[in-house]
Amino acid sequence: APLEGVPAALVEPVAVGAAVADSLLRDEPGGHIEGTSAFFDAFTAALTSGPKFSTLTAAQQAVAREKVQSLRPAYEQELAALRATRGQGATVTDVDIREMMPRVMARAARAAT
């Protein structure tokens, strides 16, 4: 689709996976996220909303949330890498956030050693 106010010469096609493409086409509320803080909030929600998390005690959940917050630097680095691949104006979807999680965890583990 054409972009308003953007010269065609500046627009480059970008390859995305099928799940990301489907998410972009669905246009569901919450499916497209803007802003680093909103991205991190979605990432945090993805990590703390699973069935396994709900089985933790309140104290364990607090520790887990603190650990998730400590992932922010690794998360921001992965988000920057995604943007470098797709371009600054690219839409980041919930699928992208889920696919980034293993890379964020690996980056954080490397940084901790």
VODREN-40516 format. One record per residue (C-alpha): residue number from 1; residue in three letters; x, y, z. Coordinates in Angstrom, 1 decimal. Layout:
<recs>
+------+------+--------+--------+--------+
| nuse | fido |      X |      Y |      Z |
+------+------+--------+--------+--------+
|  NUM |  ALA |      X |      Y |      Z |
...
+------+------+--------+--------+--------+
</recs>
This chain:
<recs>
+------+------+--------+--------+--------+
| nuse | fido |      X |      Y |      Z |
+------+------+--------+--------+--------+
|    1 |  ALA |    0.0 |    0.0 |    0.0 |
|    2 |  PRO |    1.3 |    3.5 |   -0.7 |
|    3 |  LEU |    2.5 |    5.5 |    2.2 |
|    4 |  GLU |    1.3 |    9.1 |    2.6 |
|    5 |  GLY |    4.0 |   11.7 |    2.5 |
|    6 |  VAL |    6.9 |    9.3 |    1.9 |
|    7 |  PRO |    8.7 |    9.5 |   -1.4 |
|    8 |  ALA |    8.5 |    6.1 |   -3.2 |
|    9 |  ALA |   12.3 |    6.2 |   -3.6 |
|   10 |  LEU |   12.7 |    5.9 |    0.2 |
|   11 |  VAL |   10.4 |    2.9 |    0.6 |
|   12 |  GLU |   12.1 |   -0.5 |    0.5 |
|   13 |  PRO |   10.3 |   -3.9 |    0.6 |
|   14 |  VAL |   11.2 |   -6.0 |    3.6 |
|   15 |  ALA |   10.7 |   -9.8 |    3.9 |
|   16 |  VAL |    8.8 |  -11.0 |    7.0 |
|   17 |  GLY |    7.7 |  -14.4 |    8.1 |
|   18 |  ALA |    4.3 |  -15.8 |    7.4 |
|   19 |  ALA |    3.1 |  -15.3 |   11.1 |
|   20 |  VAL |    4.2 |  -11.7 |   11.1 |
|   21 |  ALA |    2.6 |  -11.0 |    7.7 |
|   22 |  ASP |   -0.7 |  -12.6 |    9.0 |
|   23 |  SER |   -0.5 |  -10.4 |   12.1 |
|   24 |  LEU |   -0.1 |   -7.3 |   10.0 |
|   25 |  LEU |   -3.1 |   -8.2 |    7.9 |
|   26 |  ARG |   -5.4 |   -9.0 |   10.8 |
|   27 |  ASP |   -5.2 |   -5.4 |   12.2 |
|   28 |  GLU |   -6.3 |   -6.6 |   15.7 |
|   29 |  PRO |   -6.3 |   -4.3 |   18.7 |
|   30 |  GLY |   -3.0 |   -4.8 |   20.5 |
|   31 |  GLY |   -1.5 |   -6.6 |   17.5 |
|   32 |  HIS |    0.6 |   -3.6 |   16.4 |
|   33 |  ILE |    2.7 |   -1.8 |   19.0 |
|   34 |  GLU |    4.4 |    1.6 |   18.8 |
|   35 |  GLY |    7.2 |    2.9 |   21.1 |
|   36 |  THR |    9.9 |    1.2 |   23.0 |
|   37 |  SER |    8.1 |    1.3 |   26.3 |
|   38 |  ALA |    5.0 |   -0.1 |   24.8 |
|   39 |  PHE |    7.1 |   -2.8 |   23.1 |
|   40 |  PHE |    8.7 |   -3.7 |   26.4 |
|   41 |  ASP |    5.3 |   -3.7 |   28.2 |
|   42 |  ALA |    4.0 |   -6.2 |   25.6 |
|   43 |  PHE |    7.2 |   -8.3 |   26.0 |
|   44 |  THR |    6.7 |   -8.2 |   29.8 |
|   45 |  ALA |    3.1 |   -9.2 |   29.5 |
|   46 |  ALA |    4.0 |  -12.1 |   27.2 |
|   47 |  LEU |    6.5 |  -13.4 |   29.9 |
|   48 |  THR |    4.2 |  -12.9 |   32.9 |
|   49 |  SER |    0.8 |  -13.9 |   31.6 |
|   50 |  GLY |    1.4 |  -17.6 |   30.9 |
|   51 |  PRO |   -0.2 |  -20.5 |   32.9 |
|   52 |  LYS |    3.1 |  -21.3 |   34.5 |
|   53 |  PHE |    3.5 |  -17.8 |   35.9 |
|   54 |  SER |    0.0 |  -17.9 |   37.5 |
|   55 |  THR |    1.1 |  -21.0 |   39.5 |
|   56 |  LEU |    3.8 |  -19.0 |   41.3 |
|   57 |  THR |    3.2 |  -17.5 |   44.7 |
|   58 |  ALA |    2.9 |  -13.7 |   45.0 |
|   59 |  ALA |    6.6 |  -13.5 |   46.2 |
|   60 |  GLN |    7.8 |  -15.6 |   43.4 |
|   61 |  GLN |    5.8 |  -13.5 |   40.9 |
|   62 |  ALA |    7.5 |  -10.4 |   42.3 |
|   63 |  VAL |   10.9 |  -11.9 |   41.9 |
|   64 |  ALA |   10.0 |  -13.0 |   38.3 |
|   65 |  ARG |    8.8 |   -9.5 |   37.4 |
|   66 |  GLU |   12.0 |   -8.0 |   38.7 |
|   67 |  LYS |   14.0 |  -10.4 |   36.6 |
|   68 |  VAL |   11.9 |   -9.6 |   33.6 |
|   69 |  GLN |   12.6 |   -5.9 |   34.2 |
|   70 |  SER |   16.3 |   -6.6 |   34.2 |
|   71 |  LEU |   16.0 |   -7.9 |   30.6 |
|   72 |  ARG |   15.2 |   -4.4 |   29.3 |
|   73 |  PRO |   18.7 |   -3.7 |   28.0 |
|   74 |  ALA |   18.9 |   -7.0 |   26.1 |
|   75 |  TYR |   15.3 |   -6.4 |   24.9 |
|   76 |  GLU |   16.2 |   -2.9 |   23.6 |
|   77 |  GLN |   19.2 |   -4.3 |   21.8 |
|   78 |  GLU |   17.1 |   -6.9 |   20.1 |
|   79 |  LEU |   14.4 |   -4.4 |   19.2 |
|   80 |  ALA |   17.1 |   -2.1 |   17.7 |
|   81 |  ALA |   18.4 |   -5.1 |   15.6 |
|   82 |  LEU |   14.9 |   -5.8 |   14.4 |
|   83 |  ARG |   14.4 |   -2.1 |   13.4 |
|   84 |  ALA |   17.8 |   -2.2 |   11.6 |
|   85 |  THR |   16.6 |   -5.1 |    9.6 |
|   86 |  ARG |   13.2 |   -3.8 |    8.8 |
|   87 |  GLY |   13.7 |   -0.1 |    9.0 |
|   88 |  GLN |   12.8 |    2.5 |   11.6 |
|   89 |  GLY |    9.2 |    3.0 |   10.4 |
|   90 |  ALA |    8.4 |   -0.7 |   10.3 |
|   91 |  THR |    5.5 |   -2.0 |   12.3 |
|   92 |  VAL |    6.5 |   -4.4 |   15.1 |
|   93 |  THR |    3.8 |   -7.0 |   15.9 |
|   94 |  ASP |    3.0 |   -9.3 |   18.8 |
|   95 |  VAL |    4.4 |  -12.1 |   16.8 |
|   96 |  ASP |    7.7 |  -10.2 |   16.5 |
|   97 |  ILE |    7.8 |   -9.8 |   20.3 |
|   98 |  ARG |    7.2 |  -13.5 |   20.9 |
|   99 |  GLU |    9.9 |  -14.4 |   18.3 |
|  100 |  MET |   12.4 |  -12.0 |   20.0 |
|  101 |  MET |   12.0 |  -13.6 |   23.4 |
|  102 |  PRO |   14.5 |  -16.4 |   23.0 |
|  103 |  ARG |   17.1 |  -14.0 |   21.5 |
|  104 |  VAL |   16.6 |  -11.6 |   24.4 |
|  105 |  MET |   17.0 |  -14.4 |   26.9 |
|  106 |  ALA |   20.2 |  -15.6 |   25.2 |
|  107 |  ARG |   21.6 |  -12.0 |   25.0 |
|  108 |  ALA |   20.8 |  -11.4 |   28.7 |
|  109 |  ALA |   22.5 |  -14.7 |   29.6 |
|  110 |  ARG |   25.6 |  -13.8 |   27.6 |
|  111 |  ALA |   25.7 |  -10.3 |   29.3 |
|  112 |  ALA |   25.5 |  -12.0 |   32.8 |
|  113 |  THR |   28.6 |  -14.1 |   32.2 |
+------+------+--------+--------+--------+
</recs>
